[in-house]
Amino acid sequence: MIRMEVQGLKELERQLEALGEKIAVKVMASAGKEAMQIVSDDMQQHAGYDAENTGPHMRDNIKTTSRNRMKDGRFLTVVSIRVGPSKEHTMKALAQEFGTVKQVASPFMRPALDFNRSKILSILAVRLREGIENNR
């Protein structure tokens, strides 16, 4: 069970609202992508690799993307950050992460997030602060 405590969200929200919608989304997306780069790098190191496979490898197709959810009422977030393999490698990733009847699980996605969460939060806090101060 992961337990995190985050303080100052009301103040952060007030600061971001003062920036305006477009700039706030840009600042949050940029900060989130930079913070999650650690997770992406960790996932690439631990993703399965088959030297005999001549096609694209899962570890080479792990990307970080962001989506603006500001105007989408289905989501309670303003920006969503996703780190993971491409759609082409979804089944391989799930098989490695959770295992199958014939394959033992060798998780690489969840541990990448778990082991780096303090670094992620630190980078996110610093980059959000810089983004807010630079766009006042």
HUHU-V435310 format. One record per residue. N is the residue number from 1. RES is the residue in three letters. SS is DSSP state (helix for helix, strand for strand, loop for the rest). PHI is phi in radians with two decimals (NA if undefined). OMEGA is omega in whole degrees, -180 to 180 (999 if undefined). Layout:
[[N,RES,SS,PHI,OMEGA] [N,RES,SS,PHI,OMEGA]]
This chain:
[[1,MET,loop,NA,178] [2,ILE,loop,-1.62,178] [3,ARG,loop,-2.28,179] [4,MET,loop,-2.31,176] [5,GLU,loop,-2.17,-179] [6,VAL,loop,-2.10,180] [7,GLN,loop,-2.06,175] [8,GLY,loop,1.53,-177] [9,LEU,helix,-1.21,178] [10,LYS,helix,-1.11,179] [11,GLU,helix,-1.13,177] [12,LEU,helix,-1.06,179] [13,GLU,helix,-1.05,179] [14,ARG,helix,-1.09,180] [15,GLN,helix,-1.12,-179] [16,LEU,helix,-1.18,177] [17,GLU,helix,-1.11,179] [18,ALA,helix,-1.18,180] [19,LEU,helix,-1.27,-174] [20,GLY,loop,1.81,-172] [21,GLU,helix,-1.04,-175] [22,LYS,helix,-1.09,-178] [23,ILE,helix,-1.21,-180] [24,ALA,helix,-1.08,179] [25,VAL,helix,-1.11,179] [26,LYS,helix,-1.08,-180] [27,VAL,helix,-1.11,-178] [28,MET,helix,-1.17,180] [29,ALA,helix,-1.13,-180] [30,SER,helix,-1.12,179] [31,ALA,helix,-1.12,-180] [32,GLY,helix,-1.14,179] [33,LYS,helix,-1.11,180] [34,GLU,helix,-1.15,180] [35,ALA,helix,-1.13,-177] [36,MET,helix,-1.46,177] [37,GLN,helix,-1.08,177] [38,ILE,helix,-1.06,180] [39,VAL,helix,-1.14,179] [40,SER,helix,-1.04,180] [41,ASP,helix,-1.09,179] [42,ASP,helix,-1.12,179] [43,MET,helix,-1.09,180] [44,GLN,helix,-1.10,180] [45,GLN,helix,-1.17,-172] [46,HIS,helix,-1.86,178] [47,ALA,loop,-1.23,180] [48,GLY,loop,-1.05,180] [49,TYR,loop,-2.51,179] [50,ASP,loop,-2.05,-176] [51,ALA,loop,-1.11,-179] [52,GLU,loop,-1.40,-180] [53,ASN,loop,-1.33,-179] [54,THR,loop,-1.60,-180] [55,GLY,loop,-1.46,179] [56,PRO,loop,-1.16,-180] [57,HIS,loop,-1.68,-178] [58,MET,helix,-1.03,-176] [59,ARG,helix,-1.10,180] [60,ASP,helix,-1.47,-178] [61,ASN,helix,-2.06,175] [62,ILE,strand,-1.63,-175] [63,LYS,strand,-2.24,174] [64,THR,strand,-1.97,180] [65,THR,strand,-2.25,176] [66,SER,strand,-2.27,177] [67,ARG,strand,-2.32,177] [68,ASN,strand,-1.45,-179] [69,ARG,loop,-1.87,-174] [70,MET,loop,-0.96,-174] [71,LYS,loop,-1.78,-179] [72,ASP,loop,-1.75,-176] [73,GLY,loop,-1.18,-180] [74,ARG,loop,-1.28,-175] [75,PHE,loop,-2.01,179] [76,LEU,loop,-1.65,-179] [77,THR,loop,-1.92,177] [78,VAL,loop,-1.55,180] [79,VAL,strand,-2.30,175] [80,SER,strand,-2.01,178] [81,ILE,strand,-1.96,180] [82,ARG,strand,-2.17,174] [83,VAL,strand,-2.17,179] [84,GLY,strand,2.98,179] [85,PRO,strand,-1.23,179] [86,SER,loop,-1.15,179] [87,LYS,helix,-1.01,-180] [88,GLU,helix,-1.03,-176] [89,HIS,helix,-1.88,-178] [90,THR,helix,-1.02,-178] [91,MET,helix,-1.14,177] [92,LYS,helix,-1.09,-179] [93,ALA,helix,-1.11,179] [94,LEU,helix,-1.12,179] [95,ALA,helix,-1.12,179] [96,GLN,helix,-1.22,-176] [97,GLU,helix,-1.18,-173] [98,PHE,helix,-1.90,-178] [99,GLY,loop,1.46,177] [100,THR,loop,-2.39,177] [101,VAL,loop,-1.05,-176] [102,LYS,loop,-1.83,-175] [103,GLN,loop,-2.25,177] [104,VAL,loop,-1.31,179] [105,ALA,loop,-1.12,176] [106,SER,loop,-2.42,-174] [107,PRO,loop,-0.99,177] [108,PHE,loop,-2.39,-179] [109,MET,helix,-1.47,-178] [110,ARG,helix,-1.09,178] [111,PRO,helix,-1.05,179] [112,ALA,helix,-1.06,178] [113,LEU,helix,-1.33,-177] [114,ASP,helix,-1.06,-175] [115,PHE,helix,-1.27,-176] [116,ASN,helix,-1.98,-172] [117,ARG,helix,-1.07,180] [118,SER,helix,-1.19,177] [119,LYS,helix,-1.14,180] [120,ILE,helix,-1.05,-179] [121,LEU,helix,-1.12,179] [122,SER,helix,-1.13,180] [123,ILE,helix,-1.10,180] [124,LEU,helix,-1.05,-180] [125,ALA,helix,-1.08,-179] [126,VAL,helix,-1.12,-177] [127,ARG,helix,-1.20,176] [128,LEU,helix,-1.14,179] [129,ARG,helix,-1.07,178] [130,GLU,helix,-1.07,-180] [131,GLY,helix,-1.09,179] [132,ILE,helix,-1.18,-178] [133,GLU,helix,-1.15,-178] [134,ASN,helix,-1.32,-177] [135,ASN,loop,-1.98,179] [136,ARG,loop,-1.28,999]]
